[in-house]
Amino acid sequence: MTIKEKQEKLVEEFSLFEDWEDKYKLIIEKAKEAEPFPEEERTEKNKIDGCQSQVWFTAKFEDGKVKLWADSDAVLVKGMTAMLVYVYSGHTPDEILSSPPEFLNKIGITEHLSPTRKNGLNAMLKQIQLYALAFKALGNKKKD
């Protein structure tokens, strides 16, 4: 499934609900479905600055694709990280870099977050982009 298809699937899921209480519940469900975060990666180095709660991100580059893991000590934030991991993990750096997170606006989540949560979400998105850029450079270096 492409990044765009994954984004569309999330938008479709969220469109089933009118009320934001129900949408928050869906985000929390996403947190429960998240792949476990590797304990050895729960380090200061992997912590995202700019988040109100504690958030960790890590990535590996395997077979030309970026594999992401994320976690948070806040269940709503963990749900948001789970959605980002779902959308972007398992794709090439180029696919990630050319796929803005349009689904977040379509879902309407950015309108329903506090300014500090928005900053945190932007910091998470920036980290995913940085991983993609770094792994793209690594992939290009291997070709040389």
C-alpha positions in Angstrom: 0.0 0.0 0.0 1.4 3.4 -0.9 1.7 6.3 1.5 -1.2 8.1 -0.2 -3.4 5.0 0.1 -2.6 4.7 3.8 -3.4 8.4 4.3 -6.7 7.9 2.5 -7.5 4.9 4.6 -7.0 6.9 7.8 -9.1 9.8 6.4 -11.9 7.3 5.6 -11.8 5.8 9.1 -12.0 9.2 10.8 -14.8 10.3 8.4 -17.1 7.7 10.0 -17.2 9.9 13.1 -18.7 13.4 13.4 -17.9 14.0 17.1 -14.4 14.7 18.2 -14.8 12.6 21.3 -15.2 9.6 19.0 -12.2 10.7 16.9 -10.1 10.9 20.0 -11.2 7.4 21.0 -10.1 6.2 17.5 -6.7 7.9 18.0 -6.4 6.1 21.4 -7.3 2.8 19.6 -4.4 3.4 17.3 -2.1 3.7 20.3 -3.2 0.3 21.5 -2.5 -1.2 18.0 1.0 0.3 17.9 4.0 -2.0 17.5 6.0 -2.2 20.7 8.8 0.2 21.0 12.2 -1.4 21.5 13.2 -0.7 25.1 16.8 -0.3 24.3 15.9 2.6 22.0 14.1 4.5 24.9 17.1 6.9 25.2 17.6 10.7 25.4 19.1 10.5 21.9 15.8 9.2 20.5 13.6 11.7 22.5 11.8 14.3 20.4 12.4 17.9 21.6 9.4 20.2 21.5 6.8 17.8 22.7 4.8 18.4 25.8 4.9 14.7 26.8 7.8 12.3 26.3 8.1 11.0 22.8 10.7 8.7 21.3 11.3 7.9 17.7 13.8 5.6 16.1 14.4 4.2 12.6 16.4 1.7 10.7 17.2 1.5 7.0 16.7 -1.9 5.5 16.5 -3.0 1.9 16.2 0.6 0.8 13.2 1.3 3.1 12.8 3.3 6.3 11.4 1.3 9.3 10.1 3.5 12.1 9.1 2.9 15.7 7.7 5.5 18.1 6.3 5.7 21.6 4.9 8.2 24.1 4.0 8.3 27.7 0.7 10.1 26.8 -1.9 7.8 25.2 -3.2 10.4 22.7 0.3 11.3 21.5 1.1 7.6 21.3 -1.9 7.3 19.0 -0.7 10.1 16.8 2.8 8.5 16.6 1.2 5.2 15.7 -0.6 6.9 12.8 2.6 8.5 11.6 4.5 5.2 11.8 1.6 3.4 10.0 1.7 6.0 7.1 5.5 6.4 6.6 7.2 3.2 7.9 8.2 0.7 5.2 8.7 3.2 2.4 11.7 4.6 0.6 13.2 7.9 1.7 12.0 9.5 -1.6 8.5 8.3 -1.0 8.5 9.8 2.5 10.0 13.1 1.3 7.5 13.5 -1.5 4.4 12.7 0.7 3.3 15.6 2.9 1.0 14.6 5.8 -2.1 15.9 4.2 -4.2 13.4 6.1 -3.7 15.3 9.3 -5.5 18.4 7.9 -8.2 16.2 6.2 -8.9 14.5 9.5 -9.0 17.9 11.2 -6.6 16.9 14.0 -4.5 20.0 13.6 -7.5 22.2 14.5 -8.2 20.2 17.7 -4.7 20.2 19.2 -3.3 22.7 21.7 -0.4 24.8 20.4 2.1 22.7 22.4 0.7 19.5 20.9 0.9 21.0 17.4 4.5 21.9 18.1 5.1 18.3 19.1 3.4 16.9 16.1 5.5 19.1 13.8 8.6 18.0 15.7 7.7 14.3 15.0 7.1 15.0 11.3 10.4 16.9 11.1 12.2 13.9 12.7 10.6 11.5 10.1 11.8 13.8 7.3 15.3 14.0 8.9 15.5 10.2 9.0 14.4 10.0 5.3 17.0 12.6 4.3 19.8 10.8 6.2 18.9 7.4 4.8 18.6 8.8 1.3 22.1 10.2 1.6 23.3 6.8 3.0 21.6 5.0 0.1 23.2 7.3 -2.4 26.6 6.9 -0.8 26.3 3.1 -1.1 25.7 3.5 -4.9 28.9 5.6 -5.4 
